[in-house]
Amino acid sequence: MEEKSYIEQFEAKIADSVYNYLLKCKEADEIKPDAPDMNVRWPIVCQSYLQDGVREFSGYPTVSLGWMMLTGMAITKFWDKDWEKYSKVEDLYTMLRDVRGYDCMDDYICEDILKLSPKGCKELKKLVENTATIALRGLQYEHFEPGTPLAFQAYVATLHQMYYAGVAVELRRLGYHMQKL
């Protein structure tokens, strides 16, 4: 059996930390979702997001990570609502960002995409902030040297798990519950 690379091991730790927190909050199912439509979108979403996310990371690391979780939730909502339509949009992240701009993406996704009440928006933003804080602590714990290729790979791995967390949370909120077959 092939050993996992250091980054794969790191990403697995982030995945466990984030998912365990979501389980504790009853925001995810015991069984992690299999979401091939959203997983296929990940490389394009990541590529589009990196310029904004990297720019924001030094000043607002939890925003940089948290907005990816919200992006995962929005894309999952699109999947549930009308995937035939939204799957034709090449760059869903840029579409989301460009409506109100990066700084207001959280409000746009909560209010207009997820259609949450003001109280629901506040609660979701707190969940996203807490989840991003857990992911950030995992990233900081490893003491990656800033600006190195390894640090960049770890950031991308963390973003991937935040995206996946958003997918898991939104699938559960939409009533898709993962069960053993």
C-alpha positions as CSV (number, residue, x, y, z in Angstrom):
1,M,0.0,0.0,0.0
2,E,1.3,3.5,-0.9
3,E,1.9,5.9,1.9
4,K,0.1,9.2,1.9
5,S,2.2,12.3,1.3
6,Y,2.7,14.8,4.0
7,I,0.1,17.1,2.4
8,E,-2.4,14.3,2.1
9,Q,-1.9,13.5,5.8
10,F,-2.2,17.1,6.7
11,E,-5.5,17.4,4.7
12,A,-6.9,14.3,6.4
13,K,-6.2,15.9,9.8
14,I,-8.0,19.1,8.8
15,A,-10.9,17.1,7.4
16,D,-11.2,15.2,10.7
17,S,-11.1,18.4,12.8
18,V,-13.6,20.2,10.7
19,Y,-15.9,17.3,10.3
20,N,-15.8,16.4,14.0
21,Y,-16.8,20.0,14.8
22,L,-19.7,19.9,12.4
23,L,-20.9,16.6,13.8
24,K,-20.7,18.0,17.3
25,C,-22.9,20.9,16.2
26,K,-25.2,18.5,14.4
27,E,-24.6,20.2,11.1
28,A,-23.3,17.1,9.3
29,D,-24.3,13.4,9.1
30,E,-22.2,10.7,10.6
31,I,-21.4,9.4,7.1
32,K,-19.6,11.9,5.0
33,P,-21.4,12.7,1.8
34,D,-20.4,11.5,-1.7
35,A,-21.1,14.5,-3.9
36,P,-19.5,13.8,-7.3
37,D,-21.1,16.8,-9.0
38,M,-19.7,19.2,-6.5
39,N,-16.3,17.4,-6.4
40,V,-16.0,17.7,-10.1
41,R,-16.4,21.5,-9.7
42,W,-13.7,21.8,-7.1
43,P,-10.6,22.4,-9.4
44,I,-12.3,25.2,-11.3
45,V,-13.7,26.8,-8.1
46,C,-10.3,26.6,-6.4
47,Q,-8.4,28.1,-9.4
48,S,-10.9,31.0,-9.5
49,Y,-10.8,31.5,-5.8
50,L,-7.1,31.5,-5.2
51,Q,-6.3,35.1,-6.2
52,D,-9.0,36.5,-3.8
53,G,-8.3,33.9,-1.1
54,V,-4.5,34.4,-1.0
55,R,-4.8,38.2,-1.1
56,E,-7.2,38.1,1.9
57,F,-5.4,35.4,3.9
58,S,-2.8,37.6,5.6
59,G,-5.3,40.1,7.0
60,Y,-8.4,38.0,7.3
61,P,-7.5,34.3,7.4
62,T,-10.9,33.1,8.7
63,V,-12.7,35.0,6.0
64,S,-10.3,33.5,3.4
65,L,-11.2,30.0,4.6
66,G,-14.8,30.6,5.5
67,W,-15.8,32.1,2.2
68,M,-14.8,28.8,0.6
69,M,-17.2,27.0,2.9
70,L,-20.0,29.4,1.9
71,T,-19.1,28.8,-1.8
72,G,-19.5,25.0,-1.2
73,M,-22.9,25.6,0.3
74,A,-24.0,27.9,-2.6
75,I,-22.9,25.4,-5.2
76,T,-24.7,22.6,-3.4
77,K,-27.8,24.8,-3.3
78,F,-27.5,25.3,-7.1
79,W,-27.2,21.5,-7.5
80,D,-30.4,21.0,-5.6
81,K,-32.3,23.9,-7.3
82,D,-31.4,23.5,-11.0
83,W,-28.2,21.7,-11.7
84,E,-29.0,21.4,-15.4
85,K,-28.9,25.2,-15.5
86,Y,-26.0,25.8,-13.1
87,S,-23.8,23.0,-14.3
88,K,-23.4,25.0,-17.6
89,V,-21.9,27.9,-15.8
90,E,-18.1,27.5,-16.2
91,D,-17.0,29.6,-13.2
92,L,-19.6,29.4,-10.4
93,Y,-17.2,31.1,-7.9
94,T,-16.7,34.2,-10.0
95,M,-20.5,34.3,-10.6
96,L,-21.1,34.4,-6.9
97,R,-18.4,36.9,-6.1
98,D,-19.3,39.4,-8.8
99,V,-22.8,40.0,-7.6
100,R,-21.8,42.0,-4.5
101,G,-18.0,41.6,-4.5
102,Y,-15.7,39.5,-2.4
103,D,-16.3,41.4,0.9
104,C,-20.0,40.9,0.8
105,M,-20.1,37.3,-0.5
106,D,-21.3,36.0,2.9
107,D,-24.3,38.3,2.8
108,Y,-25.2,37.5,-0.8
109,I,-24.9,33.7,-0.2
110,C,-26.8,33.8,3.1
111,E,-29.6,36.1,2.0
112,D,-30.0,35.5,-1.8
113,I,-28.8,32.0,-2.4
114,L,-29.6,30.2,0.8
115,K,-32.6,32.5,1.6
116,L,-32.0,32.6,5.3
117,S,-33.7,34.8,7.8
118,P,-31.6,37.5,9.5
119,K,-31.3,35.1,12.5
120,G,-30.4,32.2,10.2
121,C,-27.7,34.3,8.5
122,K,-26.2,35.3,11.9
123,E,-26.2,31.6,13.0
124,L,-24.7,30.4,9.8
125,K,-22.0,33.1,9.8
126,K,-21.0,32.0,13.3
127,L,-20.8,28.3,12.2
128,V,-18.6,29.3,9.3
129,E,-16.4,31.5,11.4
130,N,-16.0,28.7,14.0
131,T,-15.3,26.1,11.3
132,A,-12.7,28.4,9.7
133,T,-11.1,29.0,13.0
134,I,-10.7,25.3,13.6
135,A,-9.2,24.9,10.1
136,L,-6.9,27.9,10.6
137,R,-5.6,26.4,13.9
138,G,-4.7,23.2,12.1
139,L,-2.9,25.1,9.4
140,Q,-1.0,27.3,12.0
141,Y,-0.1,24.3,14.1
142,E,2.1,22.9,11.4
143,H,4.2,26.0,11.2
144,F,4.5,26.1,7.5
145,E,7.0,28.7,6.3
146,P,5.0,31.5,4.7
147,G,5.5,31.8,0.9
148,T,6.8,28.3,0.4
149,P,5.3,25.8,-2.0
150,L,4.5,23.6,0.9
151,A,2.6,26.4,2.7
152,F,0.6,27.0,-0.5
153,Q,-0.2,23.3,-0.9
154,A,-1.4,23.2,2.7
155,Y,-3.6,26.3,2.2
156,V,-5.2,24.7,-0.9
157,A,-5.8,21.5,1.0
158,T,-7.4,23.5,3.8
159,L,-9.6,25.3,1.3
160,H,-10.6,21.9,-0.2
161,Q,-11.8,20.8,3.2
162,M,-13.7,24.0,3.8
163,Y,-15.4,23.6,0.4
164,Y,-16.3,20.0,1.3
165,A,-17.6,21.1,4.7
166,G,-19.9,23.6,3.0
167,V,-21.2,20.8,0.7
168,A,-21.8,18.5,3.7
169,V,-23.6,21.1,5.7
170,E,-25.8,22.2,2.9
171,L,-26.7,18.7,1.8
172,R,-27.9,18.0,5.4
173,R,-29.8,21.3,5.5
174,L,-31.5,20.4,2.2
175,G,-32.6,17.1,3.7
176,Y,-30.1,14.7,2.1
177,H,-29.1,12.4,4.9
178,M,-26.2,10.0,4.4
179,Q,-27.0,6.5,5.5
180,K,-25.2,3.1,5.2
181,L,-26.6,0.9,2.5
